[in-house]
Amino acid sequence: MSARHSFALVVALGGSLSLSAAEPVVSEVKDFGGAPAIWINGKPSTGAMHWNRGMTEADVAAFRDAGVHLYSFMGAPPIPDPSGAPTTYENNFPQLTELSEEFLDKTLSMIERTDPAAKVLLRLRLTTPDWWRKAHEGECVKAYSIPDAKYVVRPWASPASELWRAEMEKAIRRVIRHVEKKWSHLVFGYHPGLCACAENAIDWSTAVVDYSEAMKRSFGKPLPDPEIFLSRNHNDTKRMLDPKVKAQAAAIDFERHLSRTMSDAVCFISRIVKDELKVHGRTKVCGAFYGYYCLPANGTSSLNAAHQDFKRVLDCPDVDFIAAPIDYGARQLGGTSIAQTLPGSIALHGKFYYGEEDTRYHTAQGIWSCVSGSVAESDPILRRNFLTAYSQGGIVWWMDLFAGGWYSKDRDFTVSSVGACREFADRHLSDRRSVAEIALFVSERSIDYDRVAPLLSYTELVGRELSEVASVGAPYDVFLLEDLPLLAESGRLKQYRLAMLMNASAPENGLREAVRKHLCKDGRTVVYCGVPGFVKDGKCGAQYSSEFTGIKLALSNSRDSGIVEAFPGGRRISYGTVRKSDPSLTLNDSAAEPLGWYVEGSLRNTPGRTLGAAVASKRFENHRAIVSLINFLPSDLLREFAVEAGVHIYSAHGDQVLAGPGWFAVAAKMPGKHTLVSRDGKRYEAVMKRGEVKIFER
């Protein structure tokens, strides 16, 4: 074994090889280098890992030779049919395997034999067997399919089902009992998950959920008509539920209950894992998929996933790490890598962040969503995705989703590209502090007020906006707005020169005060998007937005489009949406400076009432407030605001910038000549291709 691989082996194992093979792994998450890290056997690890649905010797060997020694695979804990018939599963990904004792022994033995330095994270897919679903159909998720306008029973249990929880508990305990008896020296943790894709999401389809008998019992009152959430008429442009309308208030309560039920289920299964480990005297990590906030624009995921109770999961002592895929929308060469979850809040709560990196590279030709055709295209995408997670305090697991040999087919690519990322992680492990000066905030309670009209405001305010922020030319951190008091208590707020409230349409009263107390100070620029603060104490109105932002705003009754024109750097840009969106606000403050105007502004420009502006700025004694009254701001305007706020811009070319102490990286969007500037003022000139990644280290 080379010296290079010996060093990587020590780091991956936590820096120690002194334990004998018979001794149980001890793993936990605690701080190292200014960020949470996974510690294995008393030493910090980068956490870099390979995940494979059908792990083979060739897969393990490829990552072993790249210096990555952590592995993960998945299966369903057996829940036998009482009749003795074989257990089957409907509508699951191919190659769903039961975690039988025979399968566990065979797979874990192969991994250890192929890579003696290996440690394994075992993923438990808590999938409902067909026999159980048929016997207890009322306990399974019942979705209202939007395209079909009818109810459909899904092939997985509702998170509200007490019957299913009892089955899960028995199954989880059986698997852990066997693993800890025979493989405790190899397995460093567990990753359980239920419902759709085992990602702790009630449903991923275009639907409204959950109308099961189990959820009805749990909610304890009549369930809302799913049509309340929908717009069937093109004239119905209302994007928010109105809490003053009784039926809509019930729908808001139902949305909150769905997320509370799912967060409770996540905490429940994590508690089972930790309780069973305690029975065996073990200390090991347990993690969960949750907190997906960057979701596809043309879907209903933010309504039916039930991921909007993230703070409760982050507060759960039995959850050590949070996992979420890298956003699927722009993984192509020259695209943008964005976390689907909120890494800032994950780190703030002392949890570790895993970015699931299941990109289909050149070895996955013919597979849905393959993004590259050669190593030359794959390598910069892989490095960009890795650096995105690493710069936000986490790491990726490189995932072969369909067990297609995506990494073992081109072993040289894996050893070279994955190995380079692993070496970079090793070098910078001791200093992982955030260097971001831009803080983004997502309000999970505000999402409960969203309708599908026909496009969710939330997916524009967050998902679309994140791609714009990522093109400003500076790193950013993203948090729950509900975590603002904790962030202030941590003492970290002073590092952020620009703060952006992406979707704070209905912040709870304590958070309204927290924004004034903690954000609106220190000369910071605070950007409010959409209809900020529009809901207060169960009432809606422009006056509440005016109070929240400090800028006087008025309701606009115009049916015109939401296209805006602005002039950053003295040139005109236009952006927005042709669809009317209600509620819609416009500037009504003579003391504020208009910065962008509605293009179709005739009916928004009533003399003496409003200036017809969609973007405006107002300076106060201790801060600057900016409102953007449509659902996103383009990167050109954001960059201008960031520069004025004192944010360091590494690249002004629309590139994605990733950075940490002593390094920064640029993933080029613009082809051609680039001028790049490090934090210490050093200038670099580079000619870059679209999608090319360059890393600059001191």
C-alpha positions in Angstrom: 0.0 0.0 0.0 1.3 3.4 -0.9 2.0 6.1 1.6 -0.8 8.2 0.0 -3.3 5.4 0.6 -2.0 4.7 4.1 -2.6 8.3 5.1 -6.1 8.3 3.6 -6.9 5.1 5.4 -5.9 6.6 8.8 -8.1 9.7 8.1 -11.1 7.7 7.0 -10.9 5.5 10.0 -10.6 8.5 12.4 -6.8 8.5 12.4 -6.3 5.3 14.4 -5.6 1.7 13.5 -5.0 0.5 17.0 -8.4 -1.2 17.6 -8.6 -4.9 17.0 -11.2 -6.2 14.5 -13.3 -7.5 17.4 -13.8 -4.2 19.1 -17.1 -2.3 18.3 -16.9 0.9 16.3 -17.5 4.0 18.3 -18.9 6.9 16.2 -20.4 10.2 17.0 -20.8 13.7 15.6 -19.0 16.6 17.3 -17.1 19.7 16.2 -13.8 19.7 14.5 -12.2 22.5 12.6 -15.2 24.8 13.2 -17.9 22.5 11.9 -19.5 19.2 12.9 -17.6 16.1 11.8 -18.2 12.4 12.1 -15.7 11.0 14.6 -14.8 7.3 14.2 -13.0 5.5 17.0 -12.0 8.8 18.6 -10.7 10.6 15.6 -12.4 13.0 13.1 -13.2 11.7 9.6 -14.1 13.6 6.4 -17.1 11.3 6.1 -16.4 10.8 2.3 -18.4 7.6 1.3 -19.6 5.4 -1.5 -23.2 4.3 -1.6 -24.4 1.5 -3.8 -27.7 -0.3 -4.0 -25.9 -3.5 -5.1 -22.4 -3.3 -3.8 -19.8 -5.5 -5.6 -16.1 -6.2 -5.0 -15.3 -4.0 -8.0 -17.2 -1.1 -6.5 -15.4 -1.4 -3.1 -12.0 -1.8 -4.8 -12.4 1.3 -6.9 -13.2 3.5 -3.9 -10.6 1.7 -1.7 -8.0 2.7 -4.3 -9.3 6.3 -4.3 -8.6 6.4 -0.6 -12.3 6.3 0.4 -13.1 3.7 3.0 -16.6 4.4 4.1 -19.4 2.5 2.4 -23.2 2.3 2.5 -25.8 0.0 1.1 -29.6 -0.5 1.6 -32.2 -3.1 2.2 -35.6 -3.6 3.7 -35.7 -5.0 7.2 -37.7 -8.2 6.9 -41.4 -8.1 8.0 -42.5 -11.7 7.3 -46.0 -12.6 6.1 -47.8 -14.4 8.9 -49.0 -16.9 6.4 -45.5 -17.9 5.5 -45.8 -16.8 1.9 -42.8 -15.0 0.3 -42.6 -11.3 1.0 -43.1 -9.0 -2.0 -43.0 -5.3 -2.6 -45.0 -3.2 -5.1 -43.7 -0.3 -7.1 -40.2 0.0 -5.6 -36.9 0.7 -7.3 -35.3 -2.4 -8.9 -33.2 -4.7 -6.8 -34.9 -4.0 -3.5 -33.3 -6.5 -1.2 -34.3 -7.7 2.2 -31.8 -7.3 5.0 -31.9 -11.0 5.9 -29.1 -12.3 8.1 -27.7 -14.2 5.1 -27.6 -11.1 2.9 -26.1 -9.0 5.6 -23.4 -11.5 6.4 -22.6 -12.0 2.7 -22.4 -8.3 1.9 -20.5 -7.1 5.0 -18.1 -10.0 4.6 -17.3 -9.0 1.0 -16.8 -5.4 1.9 -14.4 -6.2 4.8 -12.5 -8.7 2.7 -12.1 -6.3 -0.2 -11.2 -3.3 1.9 -9.8 -4.2 5.4 -10.0 -0.6 6.4 -13.7 -0.4 5.6 -16.5 1.0 7.8 -20.2 0.8 6.8 -23.3 2.9 7.3 -26.3 0.6 7.0 -29.4 2.1 5.4 -32.7 0.7 6.4 -35.5 1.1 3.9 -38.7 0.8 5.9 -40.8 -0.3 3.0 -44.3 -1.7 3.5 -44.6 -5.3 2.3 -47.6 -6.1 0.0 -49.1 -8.5 2.5 -49.2 -5.7 5.2 -50.6 -3.1 2.8 -53.4 -5.4 1.7 -54.3 -6.3 5.2 -54.2 -2.7 6.4 -55.1 -0.5 3.4 -56.5 2.2 5.6 -53.1 2.6 7.2 -51.5 3.4 3.9 -51.0 6.9 2.3 -54.0 8.0 0.4 -53.2 10.8 -2.1 -55.5 13.0 -4.1 -53.9 12.8 -7.6 -54.1 16.2 -9.2 -53.9 15.1 -12.8 -56.6 12.4 -12.3 -58.7 14.3 -9.8 -59.2 11.2 -7.7 -57.8 9.5 -4.6 -55.1 6.8 -5.0 -53.7 4.5 -2.3 -49.9 4.5 -2.3 -47.9 1.3 -1.6 -46.4 2.6 1.6 -47.8 3.2 5.1 -48.8 6.5 6.4 -46.4 8.1 9.0 -49.5 8.5 11.2 -50.1 4.7 11.4 -49.5 3.3 14.9 -49.8 -0.2 13.5 -46.9 0.5 11.1 -44.8 2.0 13.8 -45.1 -1.2 15.8 -44.0 -3.3 12.8 -41.1 -0.9 12.1 -39.8 -1.1 15.6 -39.7 -4.9 15.6 -38.0 -5.0 12.2 -35.4 -2.3 13.1 -34.5 -4.0 16.3 -34.0 -7.4 14.7 -31.6 -6.1 12.1 -29.5 -4.1 14.6 -29.5 -7.0 17.0 -27.9 -9.2 14.3 -25.4 -6.6 13.1 -24.2 -5.7 16.6 -23.7 -9.3 17.4 -21.6 -10.2 14.4 -20.5 -6.9 12.7 -20.2 -4.2 15.3 -16.5 -3.8 14.4 -17.5 -2.9 10.9 -20.8 -0.9 11.0 -20.4 2.6 12.2 -24.0 3.7 12.0 -27.6 3.4 10.7 -29.8 5.4 8.4 -33.5 4.5 8.6 -36.2 6.0 6.4 -39.8 5.5 5.6 -42.5 6.4 3.0 -41.7 7.5 -0.6 -38.2 6.5 -1.6 -37.5 5.9 2.1 -36.7 9.7 2.2 -39.3 10.4 5.0 -41.5 12.1 2.4 -45.2 11.3 2.4 -45.4 11.4 -1.4 -43.4 12.8 -4.4 -46.1 12.7 -7.0 -48.3 15.5 -8.3 -50.8 15.1 -5.5 -52.2 16.4 -2.2 -51.8 14.1 0.8 -52.6 12.3 3.1 -56.2 11.3 3.3 -55.7 7.9 4.9 -57.8 6.6 7.8 -54.6 6.7 9.9 -54.1 10.4 9.1 -57.8 11.2 9.8 -57.5 9.6 13.2 -54.3 11.5 13.9 -55.7 14.9 12.7 -58.8 14.4 14.8 -61.1 16.5 12.7 -62.5 16.6 9.2 -59.8 16.7 6.5 -59.8 19.7 4.1 -61.1 19.3 0.6 -58.0 18.9 -1.5 -59.4 21.3 -4.1 -58.7 24.1 -1.6 -55.1 23.8 -2.5 -55.6 23.9 -6.3 -56.4 26.4 -9.1 -58.4 24.8 -11.9 -59.4 28.1 -13.5 -56.8 30.3 -15.3 -58.3 33.4 -13.6 -57.6 31.9 -10.1 -54.3 33.5 -9.4 -54.4 33.3 -5.6 -51.2 31.7 -4.3 -51.9 31.8 -0.6 -54.5 30.3 1.7 -56.4 32.9 3.7 -56.5 32.2 7.4 -59.7 34.3 7.8 -61.6 31.8 5.7 -62.6 28.9 7.9 -62.0 26.1 5.3 -58.7 27.6 4.3 -57.6 28.0 7.9 -58.3 24.3 8.4 -56.2 23.5 5.3 -53.3 25.5 6.9 -53.6 23.5 10.1 -53.7 20.3 8.1 -50.4 21.2 6.3 -48.8 21.8 9.7 -50.1 18.6 11.0 -48.7 16.6 8.1 -45.2 17.9 8.7 -45.5 17.4 12.5 -46.6 13.8 11.9 -43.6 13.1 9.7 -41.1 14.8 12.0 -42.5 12.7 14.8 -42.1 9.5 12.8 -38.4 10.5 12.0 -37.7 11.1 15.6 -39.5 7.8 16.5 -37.4 5.6 14.2 -34.2 7.4 15.2 -35.0 6.8 18.9 -35.6 3.1 18.2 -32.1 2.9 16.6 -30.4 4.6 19.6 -32.4 2.7 22.1 -31.4 -0.7 20.6 -27.8 0.4 20.4 -27.9 1.3 24.0 -29.1 -2.2 24.8 -25.9 -3.5 23.3 -23.7 -0.9 24.9 -22.9 0.8 21.6 -22.3 4.5 20.6 -23.0 4.9 16.9 -24.4 7.6 14.6 -28.0 7.6 13.3 -29.2 9.9 10.5 -32.2 10.9 8.5 -33.3 12.3 5.2 -35.3 15.5 5.9 -35.5 19.2 5.4 -35.9 19.3 1.6 -36.5 23.0 0.8 -35.0 23.3 -2.7 -37.5 21.3 -4.7 -38.7 21.1 -8.3 -40.5 24.1 -9.6 -43.3 22.3 -11.5 -44.6 20.0 -8.8 -46.2 19.9 -5.4 -43.4 18.5 -3.4 -43.4 21.2 -0.8 -47.0 20.5 0.0 -46.9 16.7 0.0 -43.4 15.8 1.3 -44.2 17.0 4.8 -40.6 18.2 5.4 -41.6 21.5 6.9 -40.9 20.6 10.6 -37.2 20.6 10.2 -36.4 22.4 13.5 -38.0 19.6 15.5 -35.8 17.0 13.7 -32.7 19.2 14.2 -33.5 19.4 17.9 -33.9 15.6 18.2 -30.9 14.2 20.2 -31.2 10.8 18.4 -30.5 12.3 14.9 -26.8 12.8 14.3 -26.7 13.6 10.6 -29.1 14.9 7.9 -28.9 13.7 4.3 -30.5 15.1 1.2 -29.8 14.9 -2.5 -28.0 17.7 -4.4 -30.7 19.5 -6.4 -31.4 17.6 -9.6 -32.4 20.6 -11.8 -29.0 21.9 -13.0 -26.4 19.2 -12.6 -25.2 19.5 -16.2 -21.8 20.9 -17.2 -22.1 24.7 -16.5 -25.0 24.2 -14.3 -25.4 25.0 -10.6 -24.9 22.7 -7.6 -27.4 23.4 -4.8 -28.2 21.5 -1.6 -31.9 20.5 -1.3 -31.7 20.9 2.4 -30.3 23.7 4.6 -26.7 23.0 5.6 -26.4 26.2 7.6 -29.1 25.1 10.1 -27.8 21.5 10.1 -24.3 22.7 11.3 -25.9 25.3 13.7 -27.6 22.4 15.5 -24.4 20.4 15.7 -25.5 17.8 13.1 -23.4 16.6 10.1 -24.6 17.1 6.5 -24.4 14.4 3.8 -25.1 15.5 0.2 -26.4 12.6 -1.8 -24.5 12.7 -5.1 -26.3 10.3 -7.4 -25.3 12.1 -10.7 -25.4 9.9 -13.7 -21.9 10.3 -15.2 -20.5 9.0 -18.5 -20.7 5.4 -17.4 -24.4 5.7 -17.0 -25.3 6.3 -20.6 -28.9 5.5 -21.4 -30.0 6.1 -17.8 -32.6 8.8 -17.1 -30.9 12.2 -16.5 -27.3 11.2 -17.5 -25.4 14.5 -17.7 -22.1 13.7 -19.3 -20.6 11.7 -22.1 -16.9 11.6 -21.2 -14.4 11.9 -18.4 -13.7 15.4 -19.5 -17.3 16.4 -18.9 -17.8 14.2 -15.8 -14.7 15.4 -13.8 -15.6 19.1 -13.4 -19.2 18.2 -12.5 -18.1 15.8 -9.9 -15.7 18.3 -8.4 -18.2 21.1 -8.4 -20.8 18.9 -6.6 -18.3 17.8 -4.0 -17.0 21.3 -3.3 -20.5 22.6 -2.9 -21.2 20.2 0.0 -17.7 20.5 1.4 -17.9 24.3 1.5 -21.1 24.1 3.4 -19.6 22.0 6.2 -20.6 18.6 4.9 -19.5 16.0 2.4 -21.0 13.8 -0.4 -21.6 10.2 -0.7 -21.0 9.1 -4.3 -24.0 7.1 -5.1 -24.6 4.3 -7.7 -28.4 4.5 -7.5 -29.2 1.6 -9.7 -26.2 -0.6 -9.0 -25.0 -0.1 -12.6 -21.3 0.0 -11.9 -21.2 3.7 -12.5 -17.9 4.0 -10.7 -16.3 0.6 -11.2 -16.8 0.6 -15.0 -14.2 3.5 -15.2 -11.9 2.7 -12.3 -9.3 5.2 -13.5 -11.9 8.0 -13.4 -13.0 7.1 -9.9 -9.5 6.8 -8.5 -8.4 10.1 -10.1 -11.5 12.3 -9.7 -12.9 10.9 -6.4 -9.4 10.5 -5.1 -8.6 14.2 -5.8 -11.7 15.2 -3.9 -10.8 13.0 -1.0 -7.3 14.4 -0.8 -8.7 17.9 -0.8 -11.0 17.0 2.0 -8.1 15.6 4.0 -6.0 18.7 3.6 -8.7 21.1 4.8 -10.4 19.0 7.5 -8.8 20.9 10.3 -10.4 24.2 9.3 -14.0 24.0 8.1 -15.3 27.4 9.2 -17.8 29.2 7.0 -16.4 32.2 5.2 -19.8 33.2 3.7 -21.0 36.8 4.1 -24.4 36.2 2.6 -27.1 34.5 4.8 -30.3 33.2 3.3 -33.4 32.4 5.4 -36.3 30.0 4.7 -39.5 30.3 6.7 -40.9 26.8 7.1 -44.2 28.0 8.7 -44.9 30.3 5.8 -44.9 27.3 3.4 -48.1 26.1 5.1 -50.0 29.0 3.4 -49.1 28.0 -0.2 -51.5 26.9 -2.8 -50.8 25.4 -6.2 -51.8 28.3 -8.5 -50.8 26.6 -10.8 -47.2 27.0 -9.8 -46.2 27.2 -6.1 -44.8 30.6 -5.1 -42.5 28.8 -2.7 -40.6 27.0 -5.4 -39.9 30.3 -7.1 -39.0 32.1 -3.9 -36.6 29.4 -2.8 -35.6 26.9 -5.5 -35.3 29.4 -8.3 -33.8 32.1 -6.1 -31.0 29.8 -4.9 -29.7 29.4 -8.4 -29.6 33.2 -8.7 -27.7 33.6 -5.4 -25.3 30.9 -6.4 -24.4 33.0 -9.4 -23.6 36.2 -7.4 -19.9 35.2 -7.2 -19.7 34.7 -3.5 -20.4 31.8 -1.1 -23.6 31.8 1.0 -25.1 30.0 4.0 -28.8 29.0 4.2 -30.8 28.6 7.4 -34.3 28.2 8.7 -35.7 31.6 9.7 -36.9 29.8 12.8 -33.2 29.3 13.7 -32.5 33.1 13.7 -32.5 33.4 17.5 -30.1 30.4 17.8 -27.8 31.9 15.1 -27.7 35.2 16.9 -26.9 33.4 20.2 -24.0 31.6 18.4 -22.3 35.0 17.7 -22.0 34.2 14.0 -24.4 36.8 12.6 -21.8 39.5 12.4 -20.0 37.7 9.6 -23.0 38.2 7.3 -23.2 41.5 5.4 -26.3 40.7 3.4 -29.3 38.7 4.7 -32.1 37.6 2.5 -35.6 36.5 3.7 -36.6 34.3 0.8 -40.2 33.4 1.6 -41.2 35.1 4.9 -44.8 35.7 4.0 -46.1 34.5 7.4 -43.4 34.6 10.1 -44.7 33.9 13.5 -44.7 36.9 15.8 -41.6 36.0 17.7 -39.7 35.9 14.5 -40.9 39.3 13.4 -39.4 40.7 16.5 -36.2 38.6 16.0 -35.7 40.0 12.5 -35.9 43.5 13.9 -33.7 42.7 16.9 -31.0 40.6 15.3 -30.9 41.2 11.5 -31.7 44.9 11.2 -28.5 46.1 12.7 -24.7 46.4 12.2 -25.1 48.2 8.9 -26.4 45.0 7.3 -28.5 44.9 4.1 -31.7 42.9 4.6 -33.6 41.8 1.5 -37.2 40.8 1.7 -38.8 38.8 -1.2 -42.4 38.2 -2.3 -45.0 39.4 0.1 -42.9 39.6 3.3 -44.8 39.6 6.6 -48.2 39.6 4.8 -49.9 37.4 7.4 -50.0 38.4 11.1 -52.2 37.1 13.9 -54.4 35.3 11.4 -55.0 38.3 9.2 -53.6 39.4 5.9 -52.7 42.8 4.6 -50.2 45.1 3.1 -50.0 47.0 6.4 -48.4 44.0 8.0 -45.8 43.8 5.2 -45.1 47.5 5.7 -44.7 47.0 9.4 -42.4 44.0 8.9 -40.0 45.6 6.3 -40.2 49.2 7.4 -41.1 50.2 3.8 -44.7 51.3 3.1 -46.3 49.0 0.6 -49.8 48.7 -1.0 -51.9 46.0 -2.5 -52.0 46.0 -6.2 -55.3 44.9 -7.9 -53.7 44.8 -11.3 -54.2 41.8 -13.5 -51.0 42.6 -15.4 -47.9 40.5 -15.5 -45.1 40.4 -12.9 -42.4 41.4 -15.4 -39.9 43.8 -13.9 -37.2 46.1 -15.4 -34.2 47.3 -13.6 -30.8 48.9 -14.4 -27.8 47.3 -12.6 -24.5 48.8 -13.8 -26.4 51.2 -16.0 -27.8 48.5 -18.3 -31.4 47.3 -18.6 -32.5 43.9 -17.6 -36.0 42.4 -17.3 -37.2 39.4 -15.4 -40.2 37.9 -13.6 -43.3 36.0 -14.7 -46.0 36.7 -17.1 -48.6 35.3 -14.7 -50.4 37.5 -12.3 -49.9 36.4 -8.7 -52.1 37.3 -5.8 -51.5 38.8 -3.4 -49.3 41.4 -5.2 -47.7 44.4 -3.6 -46.3 47.7 -4.9 -44.3 50.5 -3.4 -46.1 53.2 -1.5 -43.3 55.0 0.2 -41.9 58.4 -0.9 -39.0 58.0 1.4 -37.8 54.8 -0.3 -35.7 54.6 -3.5 -37.2 52.7 -6.4 -34.8 50.3 -8.0 -37.0 48.3 -10.4 -40.4 48.8 -11.9 -43.3 46.7 -13.2 -43.1 46.8 -17.0 -46.9 46.6 -17.2 -47.5 49.2 -14.5 -50.4 51.3 -15.7 -52.8 50.0 -13.0 -50.0 49.8 -10.4 -49.1 53.5 -10.8 -52.1 55.4 -9.4 -51.0 59.0 -8.8 -50.6 59.9 -5.2 -50.8 56.3 -4.0 -47.8 54.4 -5.3 -44.8 54.8 -7.5 -45.4 51.5 -9.4 -42.1 50.0 -8.2 -41.4 46.3 -7.7 -38.0 46.7 -6.1 -37.1 49.4 -3.6 -34.5 50.3 -1.0 -34.7 52.3 2.2 -31.9 53.2 4.6 -32.4 53.2 8.3 -30.0 54.2 11.1 -28.5 50.7 11.5 -29.4 48.8 8.4 -30.6 49.0 4.8 -33.9 47.3 3.8 -34.6 46.2 0.2 -37.9 44.7 -0.9 -38.4 42.6 -4.1 -42.1 42.3 -4.6 -42.1 39.5 -7.1 -40.9 35.9 -6.5 -37.2 36.2 -7.2 -34.3 38.6 -7.8 -31.7 38.1 -10.6 -28.0 37.7 -9.8 -27.1 41.0 -11.4 -29.2 42.9 -8.9 -28.2 40.7 -6.0 -24.5 41.2 -6.8 -25.0 45.0 -6.9 -26.7 44.8 -3.5 -23.9 42.5 -2.1 -21.1 44.8 -3.2 -22.8 47.8 -1.6 -23.2 45.8 1.6 -19.5 45.0 1.7 -19.6 41.4 0.5 -16.4 40.2 -1.1 -17.1 39.1 -4.7 -14.7 36.5 -6.1 -16.1 36.4 -9.6 -18.4 38.9 -11.3 -19.1 36.7 -14.3 -22.1 34.8 -13.0 -20.0 31.8 -11.9 -20.7 29.6 -8.9 -18.1 30.2 -6.2 -17.3 27.8 -3.4 -14.9 28.9 -0.6 -13.4 28.0 2.7 -10.5 29.1 4.9 -7.4 29.3 2.7 -9.2 28.3 -0.6 -11.8 29.2 -3.1 -13.1 27.5 -6.3 -14.9 28.8 -9.4 -17.2 26.7 -11.4 -17.4 28.7 -14.6 -20.7 29.5 -16.3 -19.4 32.1 -18.6 -16.8 30.9 -21.1 -13.8 33.1 -21.8 -11.6 35.4 -19.8 -12.2 35.6 -16.1 -10.8 38.0 -13.5 -11.0 36.4 -10.1 -10.1 38.0 -6.7 -9.3 36.1 -3.5 -10.3 37.5 -0.1 -6.8 38.8 0.5 -7.0 40.9 -2.7 -4.9 38.7 -5.0 -6.1 38.8 -8.6 -6.1 35.9 -11.0 -6.6 36.0 -14.8 -7.9 32.8 -16.3 -9.5 31.7 -19.6 -12.1 29.1 -18.7 -14.5 26.9 -20.6 -18.1 26.7 -19.5 -18.4 24.2 -16.7 -14.6 24.2 -15.9 -13.6 24.2 -12.2 -10.5 25.9 -10.9 -9.4 25.7 -7.3 -7.1 28.3 -5.7 -5.4 27.4 -2.4 -2.9 29.3 -0.3 
